[in-house]
Amino acid sequence: MADVSPTLLWIRRDLRLSDHAALSAAVARGGPVIPVFVRDHTVDALGAAPKWRLEQGLEAFIAALEEKGSRLILRAGPAREVIPELVRETGAGAVYWQRAYDPASVARDTDVKSDLRAAEIAAESFSGHLLFEPWSVETKQGAYYKVYSPYWRAVKDREVAAPVAAPAKIPVPRDWPESAALADWHLGAAMNRGATVLSGHVLPGEAAAQARLGTFMRDGVAEYGERRDRLDQQGTSRMSEYLSLGEISPARCWHAGLRAQAEGKAGAGKFLSELAWREFAYHLMWHTPHILEENWREEWRAFPWKEDRRLREVRLWEQARTGMAVVDAALREMYVTGYMHNRARMIVASYLTKHLMVHWRIGQAWFDDCLIDWDPAANAMGWQWVAGCGPDAAPYFRVFNPETQAEKFDPEGAYRRTWIAEGQAQPPQSALDYFAAVPRSWQLDPAAEYPAPVVSAQEGRAAALAAYEQREF
Ligand SMILES: Cc1cc2nc3c(=O)[nH]c(=O)nc-3n(C[C@H](O)[C@H](O)[C@H](O)COP(=O)(O)OP(=O)(O)OC[C@H]3O[C@@H](n4cnc5c(N)ncnc54)[C@H](O)[C@@H]3O)c2cc1C
């Protein structure tokens, strides 16, 4: 039998070996498999924390490949040049990858695919980042969904293929092409001194992802419905950073949820419906990519949001010194851990877009820079949902009152004490870590007096509602 030519396995945000359709297909094709990661414009465009987290993920993924006797070839440059170059160097007859759905990746992948096919190289993309391809969910009229509840009804009983195991063996080439060294890329450089603090909160890699899912299914999912909104408890799965980099497949999470449901664990249904929120975000980004940059409802362009990032209130919000304790606690949690509780995301987003009347894009950009679970679709949808200009959004007149939110979801103040050092005789390490992570140029001091609110809960609400009532749309 003639030797089968190598397959390039183009790795992107899918840093796992199990339940990886492109990898399984590459192994099944029969020839050597050459995994490659390209540092292109989509990687260079990442914010500081997501880029740092990517480096961590790549390190873990390289180790997992090496355990199987394989490697990850690293190259930098436009994928449209790098991939054909590697095809020539290795004599590859096929290039396989898992689909991405953001407009920049879609445009890139379309070009790469058509170039390869024109050169008679088998170029195939596979699903795996999502449960349901965005174009496969349609209303009865053949349109896309703009509202979550009917979307959920349309997908909740769909068959999702069970996750498949990692291949026992990954065939290797006789000669490996040259690779850059990950450390030379300095992907974490923009984190500066924050990286040391952040690294204490991150366990990258597929094995860690599966272990965390297992722990949540054993100990957390039953009470997920009651605990998921509590800021002072660890009541959610914390799967988001792993899903963001594809260190775990959504299908694995979905099947774990189905099993928990079959075992009668009460919160499992809610968990499945939250996974579907992620799908809905991708559905929206695919059908209306302007959600990433523009008000999803065009009429909101006329709304008098402030757009100048240099404004004092923006600086205070970014530096977590608004004087509104629950808002500052949440922003500090994100700065120290790269993660923020979902309820807290809604509270800080509402405070910025309503109390401070600042454009959601400014908050979105801050999250782009700070979140290790950064996801283009979920972040854009989350911001537009809170701001009131998105699909199926919370109405603008629904203004989260940060004080009552704190009373309800952090009744003893434990969350606020965890993250705010000022005013505590012996602040916990978590609260002090914020001061170790922020740039020195901010000149923050944990012993300083905690600031008065930049805008009080009542004044902010009144101003926001007045602007809303005066709008001309
Ligand atoms: C302003 C704002 C910005 C956000 N930015 C991001 C982001 O950049 N990346 C991100 O992954 N999520 C984002 N979210 C959604 C949500 O806050 C996180 O997915 C969730 O907090 C992650 O924690 P978890 O994994 O413990 O979630 P769990 O409660 O355990 O939920 C399980 C999974 O369901 C998905 N999910 C849950 N809630 C949502 C939601 N509202 N929208 C989309 N998917 C959801 C996530 O993949 C999550 O990992 C944002 C929400 C808001 C309001």
The ligand as a Tripos MOL2 file, in Angstrom:
@<TRIPOS>MOLECULE
LIG
   53    58     1     0     0
SMALL
NO_CHARGES

@<TRIPOS>ATOM
      1 C1        -21.0960   41.5930   30.6880 C.3       1 LIG1
      2 C2        -20.8550   40.1070   30.5580 C.ar      1 LIG1
      3 C3        -19.7000   39.6420   29.9260 C.ar      1 LIG1
      4 C4        -19.4620   38.2700   29.7820 C.ar      1 LIG1
      5 N1        -18.3150   37.8500   29.1600 N.ar      1 LIG1
      6 C5        -18.0730   36.5190   29.0010 C.ar      1 LIG1
      7 C6        -16.8910   36.0600   28.3610 C.ar      1 LIG1
      8 O1        -16.0580   36.8370   27.8720 O.2       1 LIG1
      9 N2        -16.6790   34.7040   28.2920 N.ar      1 LIG1
     10 C7        -17.5870   33.8050   28.7890 C.ar      1 LIG1
     11 O2        -17.3620   32.5950   28.6880 O.2       1 LIG1
     12 N3        -18.7320   34.2150   29.3680 N.ar      1 LIG1
     13 C8        -18.9940   35.5380   29.5060 C.ar      1 LIG1
     14 N4        -20.1480   35.9420   30.1420 N.ar      1 LIG1
     15 C9        -21.1410   34.9350   30.5490 C.3       1 LIG1
     16 C10       -20.9780   34.3560   31.9740 C.3       1 LIG1
     17 O3        -20.7910   35.3830   32.8980 O.3       1 LIG1
     18 C11       -19.8470   33.3440   32.0890 C.3       1 LIG1
     19 O4        -19.9220   32.3970   31.0470 O.3       1 LIG1
     20 C12       -19.8960   32.5870   33.4310 C.3       1 LIG1
     21 O5        -19.8210   33.4890   34.4830 O.3       1 LIG1
     22 C13       -18.7540   31.6070   33.4880 C.3       1 LIG1
     23 O6        -18.6850   30.9770   34.7330 O.3       1 LIG1
     24 P1        -18.9560   29.4260   34.8670 P.3       1 LIG1
     25 O7        -18.1690   28.6730   33.8430 O.co2     1 LIG1
     26 O8        -18.7590   29.0410   36.2760 O.co2     1 LIG1
     27 O9        -20.4870   29.3560   34.4540 O.3       1 LIG1
     28 P2        -21.6610   28.3210   34.7850 P.3       1 LIG1
     29 O10       -22.7250   29.0760   35.4830 O.co2     1 LIG1
     30 O11       -21.1660   27.1000   35.4290 O.co2     1 LIG1
     31 O12       -22.2300   27.9890   33.3320 O.3       1 LIG1
     32 C14       -21.7170   26.9200   32.5320 C.3       1 LIG1
     33 C15       -21.2810   27.4430   31.1860 C.3       1 LIG1
     34 O13       -22.4060   27.9930   30.4880 O.3       1 LIG1
     35 C16       -21.9860   29.1020   29.7130 C.3       1 LIG1
     36 N5        -22.6820   30.3130   30.1730 N.ar      1 LIG1
     37 C17       -23.2030   30.5440   31.3990 C.ar      1 LIG1
     38 N6        -23.7950   31.7600   31.4340 N.ar      1 LIG1
     39 C18       -23.6330   32.3020   30.2050 C.ar      1 LIG1
     40 C19       -24.0260   33.5310   29.6200 C.ar      1 LIG1
     41 N7        -24.7310   34.4520   30.2980 N.pl3     1 LIG1
     42 N8        -23.6790   33.7720   28.3490 N.ar      1 LIG1
     43 C20       -22.9810   32.8620   27.6290 C.ar      1 LIG1
     44 N9        -22.5940   31.6710   28.1320 N.ar      1 LIG1
     45 C21       -22.9160   31.3960   29.4030 C.ar      1 LIG1
     46 C22       -20.4880   29.2520   29.9120 C.3       1 LIG1
     47 O14       -19.8270   28.6070   28.8650 O.3       1 LIG1
     48 C23       -20.2630   28.5580   31.2470 C.3       1 LIG1
     49 O15       -18.9520   28.0710   31.3870 O.3       1 LIG1
     50 C24       -20.4120   37.3310   30.2780 C.ar      1 LIG1
     51 C25       -21.5650   37.8070   30.9210 C.ar      1 LIG1
     52 C26       -21.7860   39.1730   31.0590 C.ar      1 LIG1
     53 C27       -23.0290   39.6420   31.7570 C.3       1 LIG1
@<TRIPOS>BOND
     1     1     2 1
     2     2     3 ar
     3     2    52 ar
     4     3     4 ar
     5     4     5 ar
     6     4    50 ar
     7     5     6 ar
     8     6     7 ar
     9     6    13 1
    10     7     8 2
    11     7     9 ar
    12     9    10 ar
    13    10    11 2
    14    10    12 ar
    15    12    13 ar
    16    13    14 ar
    17    14    15 1
    18    14    50 ar
    19    15    16 1
    20    16    17 1
    21    16    18 1
    22    18    19 1
    23    18    20 1
    24    20    21 1
    25    20    22 1
    26    22    23 1
    27    23    24 1
    28    24    25 2
    29    24    26 1
    30    24    27 1
    31    27    28 1
    32    28    29 2
    33    28    30 1
    34    28    31 1
    35    31    32 1
    36    32    33 1
    37    33    34 1
    38    33    48 1
    39    34    35 1
    40    35    36 1
    41    35    46 1
    42    36    37 ar
    43    36    45 ar
    44    37    38 ar
    45    38    39 ar
    46    39    40 ar
    47    39    45 ar
    48    40    41 1
    49    40    42 ar
    50    42    43 ar
    51    43    44 ar
    52    44    45 ar
    53    46    47 1
    54    46    48 1
    55    48    49 1
    56    50    51 ar
    57    51    52 ar
    58    52    53 1
@<TRIPOS>SUBSTRUCTURE
     1 LIG1         1 GROUP 0 **** ****
